[in-house]
Amino acid sequence: MASFPPPHVVEDIPQLLQVLSDGTVIRAEYTYPLPIPTPPPGQPVVHWKDVVYDARNDVCKLRIYKPQATSSSSSGEKLPVIVYYHGGGYMMGSFDMPCFHNCCLRLAGELPAVVLSADYRLAPEHPLPAGLDDAANVLRWVRGQAVAAAEDADPWLAELADFGRVFVAGDSGGGGVVHHTAVRLASGQVGSLHPVRVAGHVLLFPLFGGEERTASELELPPGQFLSLPVTDKGWRILLPPGSTRDHPFANPFGPESPAMDNLPLPPMLVVVAEYDLLCDRAADYVARLKAMGKSAELVKFQGQDHGFFSVEPYGDAGTEVVRLIKRFVHDNGGVAAVST
């Protein structure tokens, strides 16, 4: 009987992920090493539950968060909806990781809002655009909830969700998901979401790439968790074989990326960190959108690293992120609908 050599490592991103020659993917225990946040006392009470948004894929679940203190049964007022996509470079993470879970607890309790934190299929087992397709299906599921008969709709959403005030948000890889979702929505690729109105997008330190190095990539202080070797290896795994980092999945303004000049994009809030190698790419993203006449706001956090909101959702910087999102939702809640 012929013997075969044992599988060997063909791609290795230290502390994150290994790909073996037989296609096996080994992820770090509970994905990448983020601390478990400790909520301070006195946080608003928020309830949550998990549901399936696409029965065709068992990965396609989301967690619904609803604040206890606000109820339409007592006030008649419904809440904005935040659709949130977790980070992890399109390869890692889940909504049930304590870091992402606590971010969504804060948003639900303090905005207040109904938060839908969605998982999506991860590469390399499910190459892009599988995860982006899932993100679009989340919004189709939201529309299905909005038009469902009372007995068929999720009772939490039927009670509290204002489907005329939906905001799409995400951090790191999830911020990249937000960008691609925004382009698909505005270009009609998702189909009609009526009566759902997407009123804005929030991109927290979004994961973008490109062949030409930026100053923040070249001048990154030593010791940062997210480094050029990590992102370069990540893009090599994520992108189709033979692609460069200017592929549309990585570079929103690459030579083959869809033009956004004529797309009816709703307002965007983009948050960056001073010590994030992705900082300049996000700043360029906002500058280009503004040059097209789009509504885009850039907020830079001094002294912070990539992913600071999920690393320390209850820290001072995390509190300011929640305040920014709350203000953004408030300011855009009454804006005329962008047809989708």
Secondary structure, DSSP 8 states (H G I E B T S, - for coil): --------EEEEETTTEEEETTS-EEE-TTSS--------TT---EEEEEEES-TT-TT-EEEEEEESS--HHHH---EEEEEEE--STTTS--TTSHHHHHHHHHHHHHTT-EEEEE----TTTS-TTHHHHHHHHHHHHHHHHHHS-TTTS-HHHHHHEEEEEEEEEEETHHHHHHHHHHHHHHTTSS---TT--EEEEEEES-----SS--HHHHT--TT-SS-HHHHHHHHHHHS-TT--TTSTTT-TTSTTS---TTS----EEEEEETT-TTHHHHHHHHHHHHHTT--EEEEEETT--TTHHHH-TTSHHHHHHHHHHHHHHHHHTTS-----
